[in-house]
Amino acid sequence: MLLMIPGPIEISPAVAEAAAAPPDSHVSPAFIEHYGSALERMRQVWKAGPEAQPVIVAGGGTLAMEIAVCNLTEPGDRALVVNTGYFGDRMAEMLARRGVHVDQVRAEPGSSPSTDDVAKALDAGDYKVMAVTHVDTSTGVRTDAEALAKLARNRDVLSIFDGVCATAGERFDMEAWGADVYLTASQKAIGLPPGLALLVMSARAVAARRALGTKPPMTLDLAQWKPILEAYEARRPSYFSTPATTLVKALDVGLGELADIDAVFARHAQVADAMRAAWQVLGLTLLPADGLAANTLSAIRYPEGVGPELTKAIAARGVAVAGGLHPALKTQYFRVGHMGYSTRRPDHLLSTVRAVAEALVACGHSCDVEAAVKAVASRI
């Protein structure tokens, strides 16, 4: 089964080999080198400055969100959430559970609040933090991360960007844009199996943790992890909690495949354009409004007369795609991932479009299968 959901995704042979290797000791010279190298490479992929602190912890994207929330805020703080879907709701709930007063700038599913609306909201409140989902996996909506990061920085507001469905697939320049936290998980465009929570924190974010009066839970505390991470980057053994040694080794390999990150961003944009061309040939429309569609996935409305049975018909043709996730629209659309390793595999993309097209025909939707396949082939 070809895995074309918005994560987990197909992984490269080199990453698969590293992830399948027997575990190393967490203080072995070989592992220390992989850990230190992975931390250094995260700064390159994130386009973060030398003072930024990369963090690698066993867990998932939700844990990375929790780390960001607990290290930048404490009870009584105020936060603004720029909400574009399911994961904006999750971030708001996390902040509220931390005792933070949360306001939200929302938009209808498939849309995004305007930069002007966010600016007005920031100016109307005394906010410590602004949280944004760069690409919401539930809607396929991509926010203008550069503009929003600069809005926050110009107002001395800390910015948290949930990049779970964006990092290494959508352009993000952490240092130049002045973002304070950019977080993700290993199973998306980074190109690994699930299991690692990954984030990079600016020097401002690190300072915010030092200034907290209410400590985070120990396992989420940057103050607990920072000396460990610094030791590994200096190629010295250290210990707080046993790292996921095989996944960290795979991370080092995977990040090495992303060394030319600008070319990676360009490839994702090219592939997304090709996939959107195919959906148009098939008579399909996207959930995101014009100009807001992510490069890492397509959230596609079911055509008239077709419903959730389509995903099963696609799976019967050897390709796994995902159903809807946003609660208000769950049965109205499906999602196709096109990120990471599969953007380097034209056969994956062609097989996916063919499976979707043939499944549509099987479900009673009239469309030209070969024309859709050619639309992709001509653009990749």
C-alpha positions in Angstrom: 0.0 0.0 0.0 1.4 3.4 -1.0 1.1 5.7 1.9 -0.1 9.1 0.7 -1.9 10.5 3.8 -0.7 13.8 5.4 1.6 11.8 7.7 3.0 9.3 8.4 4.5 9.3 4.9 6.7 7.1 2.8 10.4 7.3 3.8 13.6 7.0 1.9 15.6 3.8 1.8 18.5 5.4 3.7 16.2 6.6 6.5 14.4 3.2 6.7 17.8 1.5 7.0 18.9 3.8 9.8 15.6 3.5 11.6 15.7 -0.3 11.4 19.2 -0.6 12.8 19.8 -2.2 16.2 19.7 0.5 19.0 22.9 2.1 20.1 23.8 3.1 23.6 22.8 6.7 24.3 26.3 7.4 25.3 28.2 5.6 22.6 30.5 7.7 20.4 28.5 6.8 17.3 25.2 7.9 18.8 26.7 11.1 20.3 27.9 12.0 16.8 24.4 11.4 15.3 22.7 13.4 18.0 25.0 16.3 17.8 24.9 16.4 14.0 21.1 16.2 14.0 20.9 19.3 16.3 23.2 21.2 14.0 21.3 20.2 10.9 18.0 21.3 12.4 19.3 24.8 12.5 20.0 24.6 8.8 16.7 23.1 7.8 14.8 25.6 10.1 17.0 28.5 8.8 17.6 29.4 12.5 20.5 31.4 13.9 23.4 30.1 15.9 21.8 31.2 19.2 18.6 29.2 18.5 18.2 26.0 20.5 17.1 22.9 18.7 15.2 20.3 20.8 14.8 16.6 20.0 12.5 14.6 22.4 10.8 11.3 22.0 7.2 11.9 21.3 5.0 13.5 18.6 3.8 16.8 17.3 1.3 17.2 20.1 4.2 16.9 22.6 6.1 19.5 20.7 3.2 21.9 21.0 3.0 21.2 24.7 6.7 21.9 25.1 6.3 25.2 23.4 3.2 26.2 25.5 4.8 25.2 28.9 8.1 26.9 28.3 6.8 30.2 27.0 3.7 30.8 29.2 2.4 30.4 32.7 -0.9 31.0 34.4 -2.2 34.5 34.0 -0.5 35.2 30.7 -2.5 36.2 27.6 -2.2 34.5 24.2 -3.7 35.1 20.8 -4.4 32.0 18.6 -4.7 32.5 14.9 -7.1 29.6 14.2 -7.4 27.9 10.8 -8.7 24.5 11.9 -8.6 21.5 14.2 -5.0 22.1 15.4 -5.7 25.8 16.2 -8.5 24.5 18.5 -5.9 22.1 20.1 -3.4 24.9 20.7 -6.1 27.0 22.3 -7.1 24.2 24.6 -3.4 23.6 25.6 -2.9 27.2 26.4 -6.1 27.3 28.4 -5.1 24.2 30.4 -1.8 26.0 31.3 -4.0 28.7 32.8 -3.4 31.2 30.0 -6.2 33.6 29.0 -6.8 32.8 25.3 -8.3 35.0 22.6 -8.7 33.7 19.0 -8.9 35.2 15.6 -10.9 32.7 13.6 -12.0 32.1 10.0 -14.4 29.7 8.3 -12.9 26.3 7.6 -10.9 26.6 4.4 -10.0 30.2 5.0 -7.6 32.2 7.2 -7.8 35.4 9.2 -6.3 38.3 7.3 -3.1 39.9 8.4 -4.9 43.1 9.1 -7.3 41.2 11.4 -4.5 39.7 13.3 -2.7 43.0 13.6 -5.8 44.6 15.0 -6.3 41.8 17.5 -2.6 42.0 18.6 -3.0 45.8 19.1 -6.1 45.4 21.1 -4.7 43.1 23.7 -1.6 42.8 26.0 -0.4 39.5 24.7 2.7 37.6 25.6 2.3 34.9 22.9 0.8 34.5 19.5 0.2 30.9 18.2 -0.3 30.1 14.6 -0.7 26.8 12.6 1.6 27.2 9.6 -0.4 24.5 7.7 -3.4 23.0 9.4 -3.5 19.3 8.5 -7.3 19.3 8.9 -8.0 21.9 6.3 -4.9 22.2 4.1 -4.8 25.9 4.8 -1.4 27.6 4.8 -1.1 30.9 6.7 1.2 33.7 5.8 3.9 32.7 8.3 6.3 35.4 7.3 3.9 38.3 7.7 2.5 36.9 11.0 5.9 36.3 12.5 6.9 39.9 11.7 3.7 41.3 13.2 4.5 39.5 16.5 8.1 40.5 16.5 7.3 44.2 15.8 5.0 44.1 18.9 7.4 42.2 21.1 5.0 39.3 21.2 6.5 35.8 21.3 5.4 33.7 18.3 4.8 29.9 18.2 4.4 28.3 14.8 3.0 24.8 14.6 4.8 23.5 11.6 3.8 19.8 12.0 2.4 19.7 8.4 4.8 22.3 7.0 8.3 22.0 8.3 10.7 21.0 5.4 7.9 21.3 3.0 6.8 25.0 3.2 9.2 27.9 3.1 10.1 29.1 6.6 13.0 31.3 7.5 13.0 31.3 11.3 15.9 33.8 11.8 15.0 36.3 9.1 11.3 36.4 10.0 11.9 36.6 13.7 9.9 33.6 14.8 10.4 32.3 18.3 9.3 28.6 18.1 8.9 26.4 15.1 7.8 22.9 15.9 7.1 19.7 14.1 7.0 15.9 14.3 9.2 13.4 12.6 6.6 11.6 10.5 5.7 14.5 8.2 7.9 16.3 5.6 11.0 15.7 7.8 10.6 12.1 6.4 11.0 9.7 9.3 8.7 7.2 11.1 6.6 8.7 13.9 8.3 9.1 17.3 10.1 12.4 17.6 8.9 15.8 18.7 11.1 18.4 17.1 11.3 22.2 17.7 13.7 25.0 17.5 13.5 27.9 20.0 14.9 31.4 19.5 17.1 33.1 22.1 14.0 35.1 23.1 12.1 31.9 23.7 14.9 30.5 25.8 15.0 33.7 27.8 11.2 33.5 28.3 11.6 30.1 29.9 14.2 31.4 32.3 11.9 34.2 33.4 8.9 31.9 34.2 7.7 31.8 37.7 5.8 28.5 37.2 8.0 25.7 36.0 6.9 23.3 33.3 6.5 19.6 34.1 10.0 18.2 34.3 9.9 16.1 31.1 8.8 19.1 29.1 11.2 21.6 30.7 13.7 23.3 28.4 15.8 24.1 31.5 16.1 20.4 32.1 16.9 19.5 28.5 19.1 22.4 27.5 22.3 21.3 29.2 21.8 17.8 27.8 21.3 19.1 24.2 24.3 21.4 24.6 26.5 18.4 25.7 25.5 16.3 22.8 26.1 19.1 20.3 29.6 19.5 21.9 29.9 15.7 21.3 29.9 14.8 25.0 27.8 12.1 26.6 25.0 13.2 28.9 21.7 11.9 30.3 18.3 13.1 31.5 15.9 10.7 29.8 16.9 8.0 27.4 16.6 9.3 23.8 15.0 7.3 21.0 18.4 6.3 19.7 17.5 4.6 16.4 15.1 7.4 15.5 17.8 10.1 16.3 20.2 8.3 14.0 17.5 8.2 11.3 16.9 11.9 11.9 20.5 12.7 11.2 20.3 10.8 8.0 16.9 12.4 7.0 18.1 15.9 7.7 21.1 15.2 5.6 18.8 14.6 2.7 17.3 18.0 3.3 20.6 19.9 3.3 19.6 22.0 0.2 16.5 23.2 1.9 15.7 25.9 -0.6 15.6 23.2 -3.4 13.4 21.1 -1.1 10.9 23.9 -0.7 10.9 24.5 -4.5 10.3 20.8 -5.2 7.3 20.8 -2.9 5.8 23.8 -4.6 6.3 22.2 -8.0 4.7 18.9 -6.9 1.8 20.8 -5.3 1.2 22.7 -8.6 1.2 19.4 -10.5 -1.3 17.7 -8.1 -3.6 20.7 -8.2 -3.6 20.6 -12.0 -4.7 16.9 -11.8 -7.5 17.7 -9.4 -8.7 20.4 -11.7 -8.8 18.0 -14.7 -10.8 15.6 -12.6 -13.4 18.3 -11.8 -12.4 18.5 -8.1 -12.2 21.6 -6.0 -10.0 22.2 -3.0 -11.3 23.1 0.5 -8.8 26.0 1.0 -9.8 29.3 -0.6 -7.7 30.6 -3.5 -4.1 31.2 -2.6 -4.3 29.4 0.7 -3.7 25.8 -0.3 -0.6 24.2 1.2 2.1 22.6 -0.8 2.3 19.5 1.5 -1.2 18.2 1.1 -4.4 18.6 -0.8 -7.8 18.9 1.1 -10.3 18.0 -1.7 -14.1 18.3 -1.6 -16.0 15.2 -2.7 -17.7 15.9 -6.0 -21.5 15.7 -6.2 -22.8 12.2 -5.7 -19.6 10.9 -4.2 -18.8 10.6 -0.4 -16.5 8.9 2.0 -16.7 5.6 0.1 -14.2 7.2 -2.2 -11.2 6.7 0.2 -12.0 2.9 0.3 -12.1 2.8 -3.5 -8.8 4.5 -3.7 -7.3 2.1 -1.1 -8.6 -0.8 -3.2 -6.2 0.5 -5.9 -3.2 0.4 -3.7 -3.0 3.9 -2.4 -3.9 5.1 1.1 -5.4 8.6 1.4 -7.1 10.2 4.4 -10.7 11.2 5.0 -11.8 14.6 6.4 -10.7 15.7 9.9 -12.3 19.0 10.6 -15.4 18.2 12.7 -17.7 20.6 10.8 -16.8 19.2 7.4 -15.6 15.7 8.1 -17.8 13.9 5.6 -17.4 16.5 2.9 -13.8 16.1 1.8 -10.7 13.9 1.7 -7.0 14.6 2.0 -4.0 13.5 -0.1 -0.4 14.0 1.3 2.4 15.0 -1.1 5.4 15.7 1.0 8.8 14.4 1.8 10.3 11.4 0.0 7.3 11.0 -2.3 8.0 14.4 -3.9 11.2 12.8 -5.2 9.3 9.8 -6.6 7.2 10.7 -9.8 5.9 7.1 -9.7 4.3 7.7 -6.3 2.6 10.9 -7.6 1.4 9.3 -10.8 0.1 6.2 -9.0 -1.8 8.4 -6.6 -3.5 10.5 -9.2 -4.4 7.4 -11.2 -5.9 5.7 -8.1 -8.0 8.7 -7.3 -9.2 9.1 -10.8 -10.1 5.4 -11.3 -11.8 5.4 -7.9 -13.9 8.4 -8.9 -15.0 6.7 -12.0 -15.9 3.6 -10.0 -18.0 5.8 -7.7 -19.9 7.3 -10.5 -18.0 10.5 -11.2 -17.3 11.1 -14.9 -13.7 12.2 -15.5 -10.7 11.6 -17.8 -8.2 9.4 -16.0 -5.4 9.6 -18.6 -5.7 13.4 -18.9 -5.3 13.8 -15.1 -2.2 11.5 -15.1 -0.7 13.5 -18.0 -1.4 16.8 -16.1 0.9 15.6 -13.4 3.5 14.0 -15.6 3.9 17.2 -17.6 4.7 19.2 -14.5 7.2 17.0 -12.5 
